[in-house]
Amino acid sequence: MEEWYYVRDGKQQGPVSLETLREMAAAGELKPEDKVWTRTMTDWTPAQEVDGILPTSPTHQTAGLPEDEATGAERPATSEITPGSEPLGIGACVSRSFKLTTGNFLKLVLVGLAYLGVMIVVSLIMLSIDEATGMGGMQTVERYGRTTEEFVPSLLNRIVTNLVSTFLSLGAARIGLNLVDGKPFRVGMLFGEGSRFLSAVIAVLLFGLLLLAPFLPVLILAQSAALPWTIVSPLLFIAALVMVYLSLRFGFYLFAIVDKDLGAIEALQYSSKITTGQRLNLFLLWLVMILIIIAGMVALLVGLILAIPVALVTWVVAYRWLQYGSRVAK
């Protein structure tokens, strides 16, 4: 988590999180003229000149809200809605995403190419290391009673590629949030969220454990009691449904880390809070996103180039909707 410092009565205080500074500012404990600093800044700066601290600063305005029809000015800031108070509009989210994606198509394609390019380079490097060390390669694998030859990457390969993917995903989340909020973004932002990397890695591990948890009792029971497949299969299906539910409930943790500078556990808790009462709608939206990608596959490569970013941006719009309601999709 990024560490911030502030000056009160001539004395340096901290470190605290950005979220703590925001709470202090909202409570009047941090004055606009009080100076703040974090390691990415060159000098101490008054809080009123740093976006995202004072309630009147741009980042504290309700994200992605349309301009006032009469004056053209952005509507004033509002607090987050009560979770579940505005049912997620599936069609509205997709429509907003399509508009944002087509309006920024070339830049999004460049972001996607940069992401894929880095992952391909890392994969090739790790493949070379696997071959040179003999830690990974073609191995005999038994699946479903059949023996096949498959390439099995080394543990080091999997760890490194997943770490790089997590790092890039943080930058992609920032780009998506800026896009939905109407803020500028660039390809270089893919590499600009390193200060949140440790929180993201911990959150990814915790999230993975959450998703595996429903399957462990079934696998242990099947192994110890030697249950027939006719019994194991329905149990695995139930476990899969639980996994989907957990994924929808906690799946916005990465956005929360980037958007609100939360730690791993706090981000998972925040995702759980904002999805309250919305999980069925999120599941339906998830199905619609799959249909969009399938439609893109039917249209071959050209369709996928548009379908994939539309689906991904739709999920970012949904995140903002869960926070601020239907105004973000107008």
N, C-alpha and C positions, 0 to 999 in steps of 0.2 A: 504494500500500500504506500502511495506517495506521502511523504512526510512534509508537513507545513509548519512554519514558525510565524509568530506574530509578536508585536511589541505593544505592551500595555504599561502605562505609567513609566515609560522609559526603560522597561526591563523586557528582555527577550523571553518569550514563553513558547512551550512546545517540546517535542513535536506532537502534532495532532493531525487528524485526517482532514481532507477537504470537506467531507460531510460535517465534521465537527465545527469547522469554521462557518459553514452555512447555517448551522443551527444557532451558533453564537450570534451571527449577524441578524438572524430572524428574531432572536430574543433581545436584541439591543446590546448584547455584551461585547460585540465587536463593532466599533464605530467606523464609518466610511473612511475617516482619515487615518485610522490605525494601519500601520505598515505590516505587510505580510511578505513571506519569502519561502520558496521551495528551490530545490537544487537545479531545476530547469530554468530559473530566472537569473538574470545577470545582476540584479540589485533589489533592495527592499522597495516595495511599491505599495502605495495606499490601497486598501481593500476595494475602494470604489473604482479603481482603475483596472481591477483584475476580474475578468469575466467568470461568472460562476460562483461568486461568493455572496454578494449582496442580493437581496430579493429583487431589486430593480435592474440587475445586470442581465444581459441578453440570454445567458444560459439558464437563468431562472424563469424566463418567460415560458409559458406553456408551449412545448415543442411542437413545431409543425402546424400551428394554428393559422388559418387563413387571415387575410387582411380584412379590416372592417369595410363593408361594402360602401358606406357613405363617404368616409374620409380617406380610405386607402392606407390608413395607419394600422400597424399590427395591434391586435387587441391586447388589453392589459394582462399581466400575469395572473394566473389562477393556481390554486393548489391542486394536487392530484385528486381525482374523483374517488369516491368510496368504492373499493374493489367489488366488481360485479354489478354496480349500479347502472351501467350502460351496456347492455348485451352487445357483444362483438358483432359488428356488421361484416359478414363475410364478403358479400358483393362489393361493399364500399371499400374494404381493404384491398381487394384485388383491383378494383377500378383505379384507386389512388396509386397503387404500385405500378400499374400499366402506364399511367400518365407520367410518373416519375422516371420509369425505366426508358420509355421511348424518348423522353426529353433529354436524357443524359446517357443515351445508348453507347456512344463511342467511348466515353470516359469509363463507363462500367465494363465494357469489353476490355479495355486496356488494364483495368484493375484485375479482371479475371485472368488475363494472359500473364500478368506479372505473378499472380498467385500460383498459377499452374507452372510457370517457368521455374520459380524457386523450388517448388516441390519436386519437379522432374530432375533438376540439378542435384538436389539433396538425395533423391532416390538413387540416381546413378552413382553418386559418390559412395553411398552406403552399400550399394550392390558390389562395387569394386572392392570395398573393404571386406565384405562377406566372402568374396571369391578369393581374395589374397590371404585371408586368415583361416578360411575353411569353416568359419562359424555358421555360415548359412549356405544354402545351395539346394540342389536336387536331392530329395530324400524320399524314401519309401513310406507312404502314409496309408494307413488302413481306415477307410470310411465306410460305414454301413456294410461291413462284412466284405468289402472289396479293397484290394491293394492297388494303389496307383502311385506314379512318380510325380511329385509336385515340388515346386520351388518353395522352400520354407525360409523366410528371412530370419536373421539372427535376432536375439533379444535386443542387442545394441541397435540394430537397424530399426526395429519397431519403436524403441524409445526415442531415438533421435528424430525420426520422421514425425512422430506424434508431437514432440516438443516444438518442432518447427511449424507444424500445422496449427498448434495452439497459439503460437506467437503471431502468425499471420492472421488467424481468426480474430484476434483482438483488434488488429488494424482494420480488418474488413468490417467488424462491428462499428468502429468509429466512422468509417466511410458511410455505412448504411444509415447510421443515426444522423450524420450531417446531411445526407441526401434527403431524408424524410423531414428534417427540420428546416430545409431550405437554406442550408449553409454550404459554403464552398468545400470541395474535397479534391484531393489529388492522389495519384498512385502512391506517392511517397508515404502517405499516411498508413499504408500497410505495415510499415516498419517503425511507427511512432508511438507504440503503446508498451514499450519495454518495461516501464516502471510498474506495470500491473501484471507482468508475466508470472511472478511467483504466486500471486493470488489466483491467477487463472489456472496454473498447473494444479494447485491444491484443489480448486473447485472441480476441475476435470476428473481428478482421481475420486473425489467424493461422489460426484455425479455418476461415474462409472460403477462405483460400489452400490449406489442406490438402485441402478438398473439391473445389476446382477443379483441383488438380494432376493427377488421373488423366485429365482430359479434354483437357488442353493438348496432349500428344503426338498424340492422335488427331486433333484439329482441325488442328494444324499439318501432319500427314501428309496429311490429306484435302485440305487447301488446296494444298499444294505438289505433290502427286502426282496431284491430280484423280481420286481413287479413286471408283469407283462406289458407290452407296448400299448395294448388297449386301455390300460389304466394310466400309464405314464403320459400318453398323448393328450388326453383332456387336461391333465394337470399342467402340462407345459403350455397349453393354449391359455389357460387361466393366468399362468405366470406371465405370459406375453402381454395379456391385457393389462395386468398390473404394471408391467414395465412401460407400456404406452402411457398409462395414466401418470406415472411418476415423471416420465419424460415431458409431458405437457405441463405438469405442475411446476417442475424445477428447471425447465429447459431455457428460461430466459436469463440464467445466471451470468452468462458472458456479457450480455448487454448491460446488466446491472453493474458489473465490475467496471466497464468502460464508462458508462453513463453517470454513475453515482459514486465512483471510486470506492466501492465496497470491498471488504475482504471476502474470502471464499465462502465461509458459512453465512455471513450477512447477505451475500448475493443470492445464495440458494433460498434463504428465508424470504428475501424480498420478492423473488420470483414466485414463491408459494403464495405470498400475500396478494400480489396483483392479479394472479390467475384465479382467485377465489370466485366461484360462481360462473366461471367462463370456460371451464375445461371441456365441456361438451362442444361448445362453439369452436374452441381451439382445435378439437379433434376433427370437426367438420371442415374447418379451414385447412387443416393438414391434408385431408382427403382431396380437397379442391386443388391444393398445390401439387399433389401427386398427379391429378388429372391434367393439370397444365403442362407438367413435364412430359407426361405420356403423349399429349397432343403435339408437343414439340418433337418428340421422337418420331411420331407418324409423319411429320413434315421434314424428317431427316435432320441433317446438321443445321441447316438454316433456321429451322424452328427451335431447336435446342438453344441456339445462341440467344434467342429472345426469351424463351420459356424459363430457362434457369434463373436469369436475373429477376424476372418478374416474380417467380416463386420466392426467391430469397428476400427481395425487397418487401413482398407482402408480409413476411414474418416480422420485419422491422416495423412496418406500419401497425401491425397487430400489437406489438410491444408498446408503442406510443398510445394506441387506443386504450389499452389496459390501464395506462397511467392517467391519461387526460380525456378520454372519451371520444365521442364521434367527431368532434371538431377537427381532429387531426387528419381525417379522411376526406375533408371537403376541399 
